[in-house]
């Protein structure tokens, strides 16, 4: 999966420092890359009209409680799953495993997936779509994604790091021309995940 793939941005995406250099706005490398990519016409999912007015994405404040070490139970014998998308396109993922973790004293689990035929540069990428109590309010109604790599696993492959501060919206949240996998209903977290990118408001 590509990083389309967090945190209130109240000033311009591009500003100038005392030396006149252009500085990318963001409170973390992830935020800066998101804003940089969205400002870049060759990478941005924004429409031409929105791109002209774009100043920066809105993010929740970074919260370390949403960066977790989850237990990973791999499911190597799982069948390939056809995913519905926001268009008529169907995409194929294989269930890579189940991640289990605790937030605020509550236990949760999510299914995590892997593209069946990734481009070579994305061979280590995993796909974690999720829904939570912020959807349709402060975040995109269709849920968000978290990009994770197989290299985020421990040596035994029994744990993996998940940082919800890097949660992002599917491209169809910005432009209906994109076809995005629909988050399965079983990947719902009964808690507000106030981390990552917020809902997009057109400028």
Secondary structure as the mmCIF struct_conf table of DSSP 4:
data_model
#
loop_
_struct_conf.conf_type_id
_struct_conf.id
_struct_conf.beg_label_comp_id
_struct_conf.beg_label_asym_id
_struct_conf.beg_label_seq_id
_struct_conf.end_label_comp_id
_struct_conf.end_label_asym_id
_struct_conf.end_label_seq_id
TURN_TY1_P TURN_TY1_P1 UNK A 3 UNK A 4
BEND BEND1 UNK A 11 UNK A 11
BEND BEND2 UNK A 13 UNK A 13
STRN STRN1 UNK A 14 UNK A 16
TURN_TY1_P TURN_TY1_P2 UNK A 18 UNK A 19
BEND BEND3 UNK A 20 UNK A 20
STRN STRN2 UNK A 22 UNK A 24
BEND BEND4 UNK A 27 UNK A 28
HELX_RH_AL_P HELX_RH_AL_P1 UNK A 29 UNK A 39
TURN_TY1_P TURN_TY1_P3 UNK A 41 UNK A 43
BEND BEND5 UNK A 46 UNK A 46
HELX_RH_AL_P HELX_RH_AL_P2 UNK A 48 UNK A 53
STRN STRN3 UNK A 59 UNK A 59
HELX_LH_PP_P HELX_LH_PP_P1 UNK A 60 UNK A 62
HELX_RH_3T_P HELX_RH_3T_P1 UNK A 64 UNK A 66
STRN STRN4 UNK A 67 UNK A 74
TURN_TY1_P TURN_TY1_P4 UNK A 76 UNK A 77
HELX_LH_PP_P HELX_LH_PP_P2 UNK A 78 UNK A 79
STRN STRN5 UNK A 80 UNK A 84
STRN STRN6 UNK A 85 UNK A 85
BEND BEND6 UNK A 86 UNK A 88
STRN STRN7 UNK A 90 UNK A 103
TURN_TY1_P TURN_TY1_P5 UNK A 104 UNK A 105
STRN STRN8 UNK A 106 UNK A 115
TURN_TY1_P TURN_TY1_P6 UNK A 116 UNK A 117
HELX_RH_3T_P HELX_RH_3T_P2 UNK A 120 UNK A 122
TURN_TY1_P TURN_TY1_P7 UNK A 123 UNK A 124
STRN STRN9 UNK A 125 UNK A 130
STRN STRN10 UNK A 131 UNK A 131
TURN_TY1_P TURN_TY1_P8 UNK A 133 UNK A 134
STRN STRN11 UNK A 135 UNK A 135
TURN_TY1_P TURN_TY1_P9 UNK A 136 UNK A 138
STRN STRN12 UNK A 139 UNK A 139
TURN_TY1_P TURN_TY1_P10 UNK A 141 UNK A 142
STRN STRN13 UNK A 144 UNK A 149
HELX_RH_3T_P HELX_RH_3T_P3 UNK A 150 UNK A 152
STRN STRN14 UNK A 153 UNK A 153
TURN_TY1_P TURN_TY1_P11 UNK A 155 UNK A 156
BEND BEND7 UNK A 157 UNK A 158
STRN STRN15 UNK A 159 UNK A 163
HELX_RH_3T_P HELX_RH_3T_P4 UNK A 164 UNK A 166
STRN STRN16 UNK A 168 UNK A 169
HELX_RH_3T_P HELX_RH_3T_P5 UNK A 171 UNK A 173
TURN_TY1_P TURN_TY1_P12 UNK A 174 UNK A 174
TURN_TY1_P TURN_TY1_P13 UNK A 176 UNK A 177
BEND BEND8 UNK A 178 UNK A 178
STRN STRN17 UNK A 181 UNK A 181
HELX_LH_PP_P HELX_LH_PP_P3 UNK A 182 UNK A 184
HELX_RH_3T_P HELX_RH_3T_P6 UNK A 185 UNK A 187
STRN STRN18 UNK A 188 UNK A 188
BEND BEND9 UNK A 190 UNK A 191
BEND BEND10 UNK A 196 UNK A 196
STRN STRN19 UNK A 197 UNK A 197
#
